[in-house]
């Protein structure tokens, strides 16, 4: 069974691009902890709303990622740029297909 974890980031005004540049490397590290895929998206209607989505085989692997020293440090570096609390929501993956080439 695969689990989808979604984080809804609500970034403070005028900080969206800086947050993205600072957080994207940390988001990409999830694959080193076992994530099968990940993405960052930005809402078209609300440029302060970002979503980070990751697919995991184990919720425990997400916990290892999220509470690892390097990701905790990355979160700390951007803590003043987003609205707190930041709570993951979990979904069970029922069906999926990817048509987006890697690196887009």
N, C-alpha and C positions, 0 to 999 in steps of 0.2 A: 504494500500500500504506500502511496506517495502522499505527502502532506504539503500544502501550499501555505506559506507564511507571508502575510502582507503587513507591511508597516506603512502607516499613513503619516507622512511628515508634513507638518504645517509650518512653513518657514516664515520668519519675520520679514517684513517689507525691506526691499533693497538688499537682501542677503541671499537670494536664490542661486545666483550664479556662483558666488563664493562658496556656498554650502555644497553645491554640486561638485565643484572642483576639489573640495576638501573631503567629501564623503565617498565619491565614486571609487577610489582605491580601496576603501574599507569595505564597501559593498561587494566589490569583486573578490575579496578574500574569502567569501563564504564557500566557494568551491574547494578551497584548501581544507575546509572542515566537513566536507561531504555533501554540500548542496549539489543537486543535479543541474540546476539552472538558476539564473537570477536576472532581474531587470530593474531598471529605474525608469519611471515615466513621470511626465509633468503634465498637469491638466491644461488643456487649451484655454478654458474659460477662466481658470484661476492659476496664474503663474506662481503662486506661493504654495500650491498643493502638489506634492510629490508622492509617488507610491514606490516602495521597494518591495518586490515580489521574489520569493525564493522557493524552490521546490526541494524538499528533503525526504529521505527515506525514514529518518528518525528525528523526532522532536528533540531528543537528547543531543544530537549533532548541532542543532540550532543553538541550544543552550551553551555548548562548548564554544561555538563561534561568538555568540552575543556577549558572553561573560569572559572571553579571553582577554588577557592584558592588552593586546594590540587593538582590539575593537573597543574595549572600554576606554582606552586612551583616545581613540578617534572620536568616540561619542563625546568625551569630555572636551575635546578641542572645538566642537560645534554646538555645545550645550546652550549657549546663549543665542543661537540662530534659529531655534525651533520652539514651537509651543509644546510644553510638557503637560500631561504625561504622554509618553510614546508607548503604546501597548500593541504587541503583535496580535493579529487575528489569524486563526487557523481555519483552513478548509481542507477537505479531502478531495484530491484530484480524481475526477470521474472520467474525463476525456480530454485529450489535447492533441494538437498538431502544430508544428512550427513551420512557417514558410518564410521566416525572416532569416537572411544569411547571417552567419556569425560575424560580429564586428560592426554591425550597423548601428 
